[in-house]
């Protein structure tokens, strides 16, 4: 088991003078006699700002906590060849999972349940806060207990680690997360998929932004990543990505500067310059290209998508070395 150093102080959002009330993060006084619920965040949802923004709930109080009898499992299906799996929990009587407990109203709990994927179920559990309190809470856990486990992406595990450090989770648990392996493309992706792509966009047929935009249907969806226009076997989950270049969207998502759907440029110029990106940035973009090109293939030989051309405007932007595209600054929370 992981040793933890309990927090000596109660949450700063609890008023020491009003035992019947809680003071919210926004300074609002809430009657504690109302129905309130504790949600347990153990993955990317350990960050209070993330929970409030993406789940649209108001967090009344949050505290580091331990869930015993469950272990962190990367087994909730993601996107092959880029985000293989997301966080889940598996029952294990010898294990424990550390995370953050969030107190919220009944209305906010109901809203949180509504926005979770149908593949997740809700389960009531007992939690132990780092300050010693016993809490009755709920978790989201995959309905299928037999899901295969995968290594998470470096991006996703990094988000979990950031949230765990900000929450002050115990050092042993942090070290466990730091040592966890992350996704690396299998050999067949390097040898059969990436090597088969033309190195120069000019070797591919030209496709304009307007031509690309004509391909948004279920049977003929095209996507552009780093200027490569791909027709995948399966169009994937994100309908808003169809018929457009998604390089800037994916790049900003990787940098945690925007979530999918929050940065809408319609895939039109100006574009970011690939030469200004780091190796890690380019690798993540390449993995997304892998996903659309070979995400339905078990080996790079069958069920492959098709590289149908290159995006003219993207290629011209890269060759000019000039762009007016600007990376937004990360907001200080």
KEGU-72898 format. One line per field, with one value per residue (C-alpha): residue in one letter; residue number from 1; x, y, z. Coordinates in pm, 1 decimal, always signed. Layout:
rest = [A / ...]
nr = [NUM / ...]
u = [X / ...]
v = [Y / ...]
w = [Z / ...]
// end
This chain:
rest = [X / X / X / X / X / X / X / X / X / X / X / X / X / X / X / X / X / X / X / X / X / X / X / X / X / X / X / X / X / X / X / X / X / X / X / X / X / X / X / X / X / X / X / X / X / X / X / X / X / X / X / X / X / X / X / X / X / X / X / X / X / X / X / X / X / X / X / X / X / X / X / X / X / X / X / X / X / X / X / X / X / X / X / X / X / X / X / X / X / X / X / X / X / X / X / X / X / X / X / X / X / X / X / X / X / X / X / X / X / X / X / X / X / X / X / X / X / X / X / X / X / X / X / X / X / X / X / X / X / X / X / X / X / X / X / X / X / X / X / X / X / X / X / X / X / X / X / X / X / X / X / X / X / X / X / X / X / X / X / X / X / X / X / X / X / X / X / X / X / X / X / X / X / X / X / X / X / X / X / X / X / X / X / X / X / X / X / X / X / X / X / X / X / X / X / X / X / X / X / X / X / X / X / X / X / X / X / X / X / X / X / X / X / X / X / X / X / X / X / X / X / X / X / X / X / X / X / X / X / X / X / X / X / X / X / X / X / X / X / X / X / X / X / X / X / X / X / X / X / X / X / X / X / X / X / X / X / X / X / X / X / X / X / X / X / X / X / X / X / X / X / X / X / X / X / X / X / X / X / X / X / X / X / X / X / X / X / X / X / X / X / X / X / X / X / X / X / X / X / X / X / X / X / X / X / X / X / X / X / X / X / X / X / X / X / X / X / X / X / X / X / X / X / X / X / X / X / X / X / X / X / X / X]
nr = [1 / 2 / 3 / 4 / 5 / 6 / 7 / 8 / 9 / 10 / 11 / 12 / 13 / 14 / 15 / 16 / 17 / 18 / 19 / 20 / 21 / 22 / 23 / 24 / 25 / 26 / 27 / 28 / 29 / 30 / 31 / 32 / 33 / 34 / 35 / 36 / 37 / 38 / 39 / 40 / 41 / 42 / 43 / 44 / 45 / 46 / 47 / 48 / 49 / 50 / 51 / 52 / 53 / 54 / 55 / 56 / 57 / 58 / 59 / 60 / 61 / 62 / 63 / 64 / 65 / 66 / 67 / 68 / 69 / 70 / 71 / 72 / 73 / 74 / 75 / 76 / 77 / 78 / 79 / 80 / 81 / 82 / 83 / 84 / 85 / 86 / 87 / 88 / 89 / 90 / 91 / 92 / 93 / 94 / 95 / 96 / 97 / 98 / 99 / 100 / 101 / 102 / 103 / 104 / 105 / 106 / 107 / 108 / 109 / 110 / 111 / 112 / 113 / 114 / 115 / 116 / 117 / 118 / 119 / 120 / 121 / 122 / 123 / 124 / 125 / 126 / 127 / 128 / 129 / 130 / 131 / 132 / 133 / 134 / 135 / 136 / 137 / 138 / 139 / 140 / 141 / 142 / 143 / 144 / 145 / 146 / 147 / 148 / 149 / 150 / 151 / 152 / 153 / 154 / 155 / 156 / 157 / 158 / 159 / 160 / 161 / 162 / 163 / 164 / 165 / 166 / 167 / 168 / 169 / 170 / 171 / 172 / 173 / 174 / 175 / 176 / 177 / 178 / 179 / 180 / 181 / 182 / 183 / 184 / 185 / 186 / 187 / 188 / 189 / 190 / 191 / 192 / 193 / 194 / 195 / 196 / 197 / 198 / 199 / 200 / 201 / 202 / 203 / 204 / 205 / 206 / 207 / 208 / 209 / 210 / 211 / 212 / 213 / 214 / 215 / 216 / 217 / 218 / 219 / 220 / 221 / 222 / 223 / 224 / 225 / 226 / 227 / 228 / 229 / 230 / 231 / 232 / 233 / 234 / 235 / 236 / 237 / 238 / 239 / 240 / 241 / 242 / 243 / 244 / 245 / 246 / 247 / 248 / 249 / 250 / 251 / 252 / 253 / 254 / 255 / 256 / 257 / 258 / 259 / 260 / 261 / 262 / 263 / 264 / 265 / 266 / 267 / 268 / 269 / 270 / 271 / 272 / 273 / 274 / 275 / 276 / 277 / 278 / 279 / 280 / 281 / 282 / 283 / 284 / 285 / 286 / 287 / 288 / 289 / 290 / 291 / 292 / 293 / 294 / 295 / 296 / 297 / 298 / 299 / 300 / 301 / 302 / 303 / 304 / 305 / 306 / 307 / 308 / 309 / 310 / 311 / 312 / 313 / 314 / 315 / 316 / 317 / 318 / 319 / 320 / 321 / 322 / 323 / 324 / 325 / 326 / 327 / 328 / 329 / 330 / 331 / 332 / 333]
u = [+0.0 / +103.0 / +200.2 / +48.3 / +101.0 / -245.7 / -327.0 / -340.8 / -579.9 / -934.2 / -1016.5 / -980.2 / -1329.1 / -1483.1 / -1575.0 / -1446.6 / -1728.2 / -2025.6 / -2061.7 / -2393.0 / -2254.7 / -1981.1 / -1816.6 / -1775.7 / -1469.4 / -1667.7 / -1749.5 / -2107.7 / -2248.8 / -2431.1 / -2652.7 / -2487.4 / -2823.4 / -2906.5 / -2824.0 / -2458.6 / -2248.7 / -1879.7 / -1740.5 / -1400.7 / -1161.7 / -867.7 / -766.8 / -765.5 / -1057.8 / -842.5 / -816.6 / -1097.7 / -1080.9 / -1105.4 / -1407.4 / -1586.3 / -1512.1 / -1565.8 / -1835.3 / -2006.4 / -2043.9 / -1978.9 / -1736.0 / -1818.6 / -1516.1 / -1234.0 / -982.1 / -722.4 / -863.5 / -804.9 / -1033.2 / -948.0 / -1025.2 / -972.8 / -667.8 / -609.9 / -647.0 / -591.0 / -859.1 / -1132.3 / -1104.2 / -955.8 / -824.8 / -587.1 / -228.2 / -255.1 / -465.9 / -500.4 / -688.8 / -813.5 / -844.6 / -1071.3 / -1091.6 / -1070.1 / -1174.9 / -873.0 / -899.5 / -524.7 / -507.5 / -589.6 / -628.2 / -546.9 / -729.9 / -944.2 / -1292.6 / -1523.5 / -1834.1 / -2123.5 / -2500.1 / -2750.3 / -2820.7 / -2449.3 / -2412.9 / -2698.6 / -2538.8 / -2204.0 / -2368.9 / -2544.1 / -2222.5 / -2030.5 / -2020.3 / -2284.0 / -2005.9 / -1944.3 / -2163.0 / -2201.6 / -2108.2 / -2130.2 / -1806.5 / -1644.5 / -1357.3 / -1099.1 / -987.8 / -623.2 / -743.6 / -901.5 / -1266.9 / -1475.5 / -1675.1 / -1950.0 / -1898.3 / -1949.4 / -1722.3 / -1755.7 / -1641.8 / -1663.0 / -1965.1 / -1748.3 / -1513.6 / -1309.3 / -1165.6 / -809.4 / -545.9 / -307.4 / -29.3 / -173.5 / -36.8 / +241.1 / +2.4 / -274.4 / -47.2 / +112.4 / -228.0 / -289.0 / +53.1 / -2.6 / -334.0 / -186.8 / +98.8 / -131.1 / -359.3 / -67.1 / -109.0 / +135.2 / +493.0 / +474.7 / +166.7 / +329.7 / +634.6 / +410.1 / +252.2 / +590.4 / +716.4 / +409.9 / +490.6 / +337.8 / +233.4 / +497.6 / +404.6 / +456.4 / +722.4 / +468.9 / +355.2 / +710.5 / +796.1 / +470.1 / +273.4 / +506.3 / +769.2 / +501.0 / +398.3 / +564.5 / +816.2 / +731.5 / +376.6 / +448.0 / +458.9 / +84.7 / -209.0 / -309.3 / -634.9 / -765.0 / -943.4 / -1266.4 / -1228.1 / -1150.5 / -1464.7 / -1678.1 / -1588.6 / -1773.9 / -2007.5 / -2004.4 / -1898.7 / -1648.7 / -1495.4 / -1150.9 / -917.0 / -599.9 / -314.5 / +13.7 / -98.0 / -162.9 / -522.3 / -646.1 / -954.7 / -978.3 / -1161.7 / -1373.3 / -1440.2 / -1390.0 / -1566.8 / -1507.5 / -1754.0 / -1627.7 / -1288.8 / -1431.3 / -1352.4 / -1087.2 / -729.7 / -699.6 / -328.1 / -378.3 / -665.0 / -463.4 / -151.2 / -339.7 / -506.9 / -167.8 / -39.1 / -349.5 / -432.3 / -770.3 / -1002.6 / -1145.7 / -1415.9 / -1312.7 / -1069.5 / -1266.6 / -1077.7 / -1252.9 / -911.6 / -836.0 / -522.5 / -327.8 / -164.3 / +111.0 / +456.0 / +575.9 / +936.4 / +858.1 / +730.2 / +924.6 / +990.9 / +725.0 / +472.2 / +540.8 / +529.2 / +182.9 / +56.4 / +209.9 / +30.4 / -300.4 / -213.4 / -141.0 / -486.7 / -667.8 / -434.1 / -407.4 / -631.1 / -854.2 / -563.2 / -420.9 / -87.0 / -51.2 / -134.9 / -513.6 / -796.8 / -575.8 / -692.5 / -580.0 / -357.0 / -548.8 / -344.9 / -191.3 / -359.6 / -239.7 / -282.5 / -103.6 / +189.5 / +218.7 / +220.0 / +498.6 / +711.3 / +681.0 / +800.9 / +565.6 / +242.5 / +19.4 / -105.5 / -36.8 / -41.5 / -277.2 / -130.0 / -221.7 / -462.2 / -345.4 / -589.9]
v = [+0.0 / +357.9 / +557.4 / +900.9 / +1210.6 / +1320.2 / +1686.6 / +1842.2 / +2119.2 / +2087.6 / +2207.6 / +2587.8 / +2590.9 / +2481.6 / +2765.0 / +2700.0 / +2912.1 / +2782.8 / +2413.1 / +2404.2 / +2570.8 / +2534.8 / +2831.5 / +2754.3 / +2837.8 / +3132.3 / +3271.5 / +3147.7 / +3006.7 / +2675.0 / +2507.5 / +2175.4 / +2025.8 / +2011.4 / +1695.2 / +1689.5 / +1419.6 / +1332.0 / +1238.0 / +1066.4 / +1176.6 / +947.2 / +1022.2 / +1343.3 / +1460.1 / +1523.4 / +1890.4 / +2103.4 / +2355.5 / +2075.9 / +1927.2 / +2260.3 / +2358.6 / +2033.7 / +1878.0 / +2211.1 / +2147.8 / +2371.0 / +2215.0 / +2312.9 / +2148.5 / +1917.7 / +1710.4 / +1437.8 / +1097.4 / +721.7 / +457.7 / +111.6 / -213.9 / -70.9 / -11.3 / +236.1 / +62.0 / +203.4 / -6.7 / +229.9 / +214.8 / +519.7 / +580.2 / +317.8 / +422.8 / +756.3 / +737.9 / +361.7 / +381.5 / +613.3 / +576.6 / +318.2 / +128.2 / -244.1 / -418.0 / -549.7 / -620.7 / -564.2 / -231.4 / +131.7 / +431.8 / +788.2 / +1083.6 / +1384.8 / +1386.6 / +1666.4 / +1773.3 / +1891.6 / +1940.7 / +1682.8 / +1886.4 / +1898.0 / +1525.9 / +1454.8 / +1679.3 / +1504.0 / +1163.6 / +1283.9 / +1393.0 / +1071.6 / +812.9 / +541.1 / +282.7 / +409.5 / +308.2 / +482.9 / +302.6 / +415.9 / +374.9 / +463.6 / +712.1 / +818.4 / +1179.9 / +1259.5 / +1467.1 / +1155.8 / +1210.3 / +915.2 / +1009.3 / +832.8 / +900.5 / +770.7 / +668.3 / +616.2 / +269.1 / +86.1 / -141.8 / -412.4 / -552.4 / -754.4 / -473.6 / -518.9 / -293.5 / -78.1 / +168.3 / +522.3 / +799.3 / +1015.0 / +1311.8 / +1148.6 / +1015.1 / +1360.9 / +1516.7 / +1265.8 / +1336.9 / +1713.7 / +1676.4 / +1438.2 / +1676.9 / +1977.9 / +1777.5 / +1684.1 / +1308.8 / +1096.1 / +1062.1 / +682.9 / +706.7 / +977.5 / +756.7 / +471.4 / +697.3 / +829.4 / +475.2 / +364.4 / +278.8 / +491.0 / +414.5 / +374.1 / +286.1 / -83.7 / -184.7 / -246.7 / +117.0 / +236.9 / -19.3 / -60.2 / +258.1 / +552.3 / +437.0 / +388.1 / +754.6 / +990.3 / +1207.2 / +1508.0 / +1639.4 / +1741.9 / +1372.2 / +1350.4 / +1486.4 / +1841.4 / +1894.6 / +2239.0 / +2336.7 / +2369.6 / +2022.6 / +1872.2 / +2030.6 / +1827.1 / +1505.8 / +1499.8 / +1204.3 / +874.7 / +683.3 / +930.5 / +1131.9 / +1284.4 / +1435.5 / +1639.9 / +1608.8 / +1791.8 / +1838.7 / +1468.5 / +1411.9 / +1071.4 / +867.0 / +624.5 / +294.5 / +428.1 / +803.7 / +800.3 / +970.4 / +1339.8 / +1450.0 / +1807.9 / +1687.9 / +1569.0 / +1756.1 / +1983.0 / +2009.3 / +1934.7 / +2004.3 / +2317.2 / +2159.4 / +1849.7 / +2053.6 / +2281.8 / +1981.8 / +1819.8 / +2141.4 / +2160.8 / +2498.3 / +2393.7 / +2094.1 / +1921.0 / +2144.3 / +2457.3 / +2579.5 / +2605.6 / +2747.0 / +2526.8 / +2392.8 / +2694.3 / +2910.4 / +3037.9 / +2718.6 / +2663.4 / +2593.1 / +2239.7 / +2358.3 / +2550.7 / +2241.4 / +2007.8 / +1641.0 / +1542.9 / +1775.3 / +1626.8 / +1271.1 / +1325.8 / +1474.1 / +1180.3 / +939.9 / +1107.4 / +1061.6 / +694.1 / +670.7 / +784.4 / +598.8 / +263.8 / +275.5 / -1.9 / -227.6 / -502.7 / -514.2 / -243.9 / -489.3 / -501.3 / -260.1 / +36.3 / +388.0 / +572.1 / +877.6 / +1054.7 / +1371.7 / +1677.7 / +1996.7 / +2270.9 / +2562.4 / +2378.7 / +2288.4 / +2646.1 / +2779.7 / +2541.0 / +2613.3 / +2989.3 / +2966.7 / +3253.8 / +3242.6 / +3477.4 / +3185.7 / +3243.6 / +2994.8 / +3114.4 / +3169.2 / +2927.5 / +3089.4 / +3116.2 / +2938.2]
w = [+0.0 / -54.7 / +250.4 / +265.3 / +473.6 / +585.0 / +547.7 / +894.3 / +789.6 / +674.2 / +326.1 / +290.9 / +144.1 / +473.9 / +708.4 / +1065.5 / +1207.3 / +1009.9 / +1074.1 / +886.3 / +575.3 / +317.2 / +143.7 / -226.9 / -434.8 / -568.3 / -223.1 / -212.2 / +114.8 / +70.1 / +327.7 / +418.2 / +510.3 / +138.3 / -56.3 / -159.9 / -321.4 / -343.8 / -685.3 / -694.4 / -968.6 / -1039.2 / -1399.8 / -1600.9 / -1386.1 / -1075.4 / -1169.3 / -1022.2 / -1309.5 / -1566.3 / -1388.7 / -1364.8 / -1725.1 / -1913.1 / -1694.4 / -1624.8 / -1253.5 / -954.8 / -709.0 / -351.7 / -191.8 / -296.7 / -105.3 / -177.4 / -97.8 / -121.3 / -270.6 / -137.2 / -317.7 / -666.3 / -885.9 / -1165.1 / -1500.2 / -1848.6 / -2010.5 / -2129.6 / -2510.9 / -2680.9 / -3031.8 / -3175.4 / -3248.2 / -3066.2 / -2746.3 / -2689.4 / -2360.4 / -2089.3 / -1714.6 / -1558.5 / -1229.3 / -1164.3 / -847.1 / -655.9 / -282.1 / -236.0 / -420.1 / -361.3 / -588.3 / -488.9 / -634.5 / -554.7 / -402.1 / -519.4 / -330.0 / -545.2 / -536.4 / -654.1 / -968.8 / -1052.3 / -984.9 / -1225.4 / -1488.1 / -1446.8 / -1493.7 / -1807.9 / -1984.6 / -1915.5 / -2198.5 / -2184.9 / -2149.8 / -1795.6 / -1504.5 / -1168.0 / -846.7 / -482.8 / -283.8 / +48.3 / +38.6 / +293.9 / +270.8 / +344.3 / +641.2 / +795.0 / +705.6 / +584.7 / +276.3 / +88.0 / -279.5 / -630.8 / -916.8 / -1289.8 / -1392.9 / -1724.5 / -1751.3 / -1910.9 / -1641.8 / -1894.3 / -2106.6 / -2229.1 / -2074.9 / -2278.7 / -2213.5 / -2208.1 / -2425.7 / -2288.5 / -2318.0 / -2116.1 / -1841.2 / -1822.2 / -1752.6 / -1473.3 / -1322.2 / -1338.2 / -1157.6 / -899.4 / -819.3 / -790.0 / -561.5 / -336.6 / -369.8 / -174.2 / -310.5 / -345.0 / -563.8 / -775.3 / -826.4 / -936.5 / -1199.8 / -1311.6 / -1372.1 / -1567.6 / -1932.3 / -2208.4 / -2564.1 / -2832.0 / -3193.8 / -3272.4 / -3525.0 / -3801.3 / -3783.4 / -3842.0 / -4109.8 / -4301.7 / -4244.3 / -4199.1 / -4448.1 / -4711.0 / -4697.1 / -4942.7 / -4761.1 / -4976.8 / -4997.2 / -5356.6 / -5450.5 / -5380.3 / -5583.9 / -5483.9 / -5294.5 / -5199.3 / -4879.9 / -5077.7 / -5230.0 / -4890.4 / -4744.5 / -4984.4 / -4801.5 / -4469.7 / -4513.5 / -4325.7 / -4636.6 / -4779.2 / -4494.5 / -4557.4 / -4299.4 / -4328.6 / -4078.0 / -4140.4 / -4500.4 / -4568.7 / -4680.9 / -4564.2 / -4632.3 / -4336.4 / -4325.2 / -4038.7 / -4004.1 / -3627.3 / -3340.9 / -3415.1 / -3681.7 / -3661.8 / -3793.2 / -4123.2 / -4442.5 / -4291.4 / -4170.8 / -3799.2 / -3745.0 / -3531.6 / -3334.4 / -3244.2 / -3166.7 / -2924.7 / -2763.5 / -2709.2 / -2551.4 / -2328.7 / -2478.5 / -2615.5 / -2597.9 / -2900.2 / -3043.6 / -2851.8 / -3120.1 / -3441.2 / -3739.5 / -3999.4 / -4093.1 / -4309.3 / -4327.3 / -4150.5 / -4022.5 / -3765.5 / -3908.2 / -3847.0 / -3835.5 / -3514.0 / -3331.3 / -3103.7 / -3177.5 / -2923.7 / -3089.9 / -3432.4 / -3300.3 / -3151.2 / -3478.1 / -3664.7 / -3432.2 / -3517.6 / -3882.6 / -3801.8 / -3642.4 / -3956.9 / -4192.9 / -4009.5 / -3701.4 / -3834.0 / -3931.4 / -3708.8 / -3888.9 / -4154.0 / -4432.3 / -4434.3 / -4351.5 / -4434.6 / -4505.0 / -4816.5 / -4854.5 / -5130.8 / -5169.5 / -5004.4 / -4888.7 / -5120.8 / -4880.5 / -4599.7 / -4823.7 / -4951.1 / -4595.3 / -4492.1 / -4798.7 / -4752.2 / -4391.7 / -4306.3 / -4108.5 / -3911.9 / -3699.6 / -3329.4 / -3046.6 / -2771.9 / -2428.9 / -2155.1 / -1911.9 / -1554.0 / -1325.7]
// end
